[in-house]
């Protein structure tokens, strides 16, 4: 598993330096930035300690889509979560994340700005969302501390797994797309369609469906879509 850390709009040189050090500690070779603020790189170098060389090889992207493009699963992190109602902020806890990532070869874990986190548009670009359980009175952790918790959870649970028979990202995306078409025909309302698509995406990407399972699901969804299209054309 080759993890990519995506830091969106990072604001502090100290946090960047500490994250470089954490990447070295937990053997993460791929850390990228998306439209960062102007950073104090001298401060970043001081806090990166023996990982200072990583700062010279940082890749900076102009938009989040480009940063996410190599990844077969995208996980956004947030301190703001919803237990009911807001499907976009329906999250899994950080300690459960490793079991969801085991089946993927190139996961992206996306962290937001120190001051405001990720926007709703940025959250919508991920396949699911994760949060670190903490006090309801003050849930926001320091950025570098958050990264350290996620990397530790993943590192301690690393183990080999046979990926041969598991569905690829493209197969999951196809199933989500067809389901979205069905939702469009059945629901009409754009907000409800978005919620339905997001729910299906969360279900598929949180689970570990095999290729045969996704093929069967996609086949059934196609048949349902054709039936709906056929019935609508027959109506006077």
N, C-alpha and C positions, 0 to 999 in steps of 0.2 A: 504494500500500500504506500503510494507516494503522495503525501499530503501537500496541498498548497494552502498557505495562509494568505488571505487577502485582507489588507488593511485599508479601509475606505476613509479618506479624509483625515488621516492621523494628524494630530495637532502638536504633539510634544516630542522633542528630541530624546528626552529621557526614556519615555515609553518605547520609542523605536529601538533605542540601544538595548533596553532590557529584553525586548522581544527577540532581537537578534541573538542575544545570549541564550534565551530559552530555546530558540530553534537549534542552537548548537548543543545544548543539554539533551534535547529529546530527538536529535537526529532528523530534523526537518530541513530539507535542503531548498525548498521552494517558498520564498516569502516575497510577495509583490505588493506594491502600493497603487492605490487608485486616487487620482487627484488629491494628493496630500497638501496640507498647508505648507507655507515656507517654514522649514525646520532648522533648528539649531544643531547642525551636524557635529560641531565640536562636543556638544552635550551628549549627542547620540554615541559618539565614539567613546566618551568616558564611561558611559553606562553599559556599553556592549562588552567591555573587558576583552577576553581572549577571542571573542567573535567579531572583532572590529573589521576584519577582512571582508565579512559579509556585506558591509555597508557599501563597499565599492562595486558590488555586483548586483545591487538592487534594480529590479525592473519596475518602471512606473508606467501605468496605463492611463489613457485619457478617459476611459469609461469602464463601468463594471462588466458589461457584456463581454468585452475583449478579455478581461482578466479571468472570467469564468469559462471561456470557450474550451480550454483543454480538459475540463473536469467532467467526470461521468456522474457525479452527484454534487449538489451545491447546498451547503448548510449555512444559514444566516444565524447569527447570535443576537440576543436581545435581553435586556433587563425588564422590558415591558411585555407581559404575556397575558393571555386571556384563557380562562378555564371554560368559558362558554360564550358563544356569540360571535366573537371576532375570529373568524376562521384563519385569517392571515397570521394572527399571533397565537395560534394553537401550537404549543411547543412540547418538546421532549426534554427531560432533564439531562444535564451534562453527563451524569454518571451512566446513563443509558446509551449515549451517543456511540461509543465504540462498537457495540453490537450491531448497530445499524450501518456502520461504515465498513464492516469486515468484508462485505461482498463486493466492494468497489475497489478499483485499481487507482483512481486519481480523484480523491475527494477534495473539494474546496471548502474551507471553513472561513466565513466572512465575518469580520469584526468592524464595528462602526466607529464613529467619532467619539472622542473622550467626552465631549460636551453634550451631544444629542443622539448618539447611536446611529442607527440606519433609518432611512426614510421608509415609508410604506412602499414606495415604488421600488426601492432597493430590496426590501424584504420579498416582494412579489417575484423577483428574479431567482429566488432560491426554491429548492424542491421541498424543504421543510425547515423549521425554525427550532432552535434549541436555547435553553436558558439555564443559568446556574441557580439552583435553589438557594435563597438567602432571605434575610429579614424582609417582611412585607412593609416595614416602616422605612427601610433604606436598602433597596435591592440592587442599586447600581454599584458595581465593583470597578476598581481601577482597571484600565485596559490591559496593562501587562499582567496584572493578577488574574484577569479572566483568561488570557491566553495560556498562562501557566497551568490553570486548572484543567482546561481542555486537553492540553498536550500531555499532562500527567495521566489523565484518565485513559487516553488513547495509548500512550506508551506502555502502561502497565498491563494492558489487555491484549497487546499484540500477539497474534498467533497465526500460523498459516492456515489457509482454508482453500479448498478446491473451488475454483471459480468457473469451471468448464461449463456446467449446466445451468448457470444462472443467467437470467435475461440481461441483455445489454441495455444501455441507456436509450438507444434509438428505438428499441422495441417497447420500452415503457412509455416513451414520448408518443409513439404511435397510438397506443391504447388510450392515453390521456386525450390526444387530439380527437379521436373518434368519439370518445365519451363527451367531449366538449361540443361536438356537432350535435349529438343527441340532446344534450342539455339545452342548446340553442333552440332546437325545434320544439322541445317540450315545455320550456320555461318562458322564453321570450324576453323577460326582464334581464337587463345586462348585469345588474348586481347579483341576482340569483344565479345566473350562468357562471359568473366569476367564482362565486362561493362553491358551486358544484365542481367546477374544474379544479379549484384549489384543494377541495376535499379529496377528490380522486387522486390527484398528484401526491398528496400526503400519504394516502393509504398505500399506493404502489411503491413509492420511494422509501417509506419507512419499513416496508416488509422486504422479504428476499424471495420474490417469485422466480420460479425456474422458467427456462425458455418454453417448455411445453405448456405450462400454466398460462403464461402471457399469450401464447399463440391461441389457446382455447378462448381466453377472455376476449382477445381482439376479434376472433372469428364471430363470437356471439354478439359483440358490440356492432360489428359490421352488419350482421343479419338484422339486428334491431333497427339500425339506421335505415337500411333498405326498406324494411317493412313500413317505417314511419313515412319515408319519402313516397313509397308506393301508395299508401292509403291517402296521403294528401293530394296526389295527382288524380285519384279516382273520385274525389269529392266534387259535386257539381258546383 
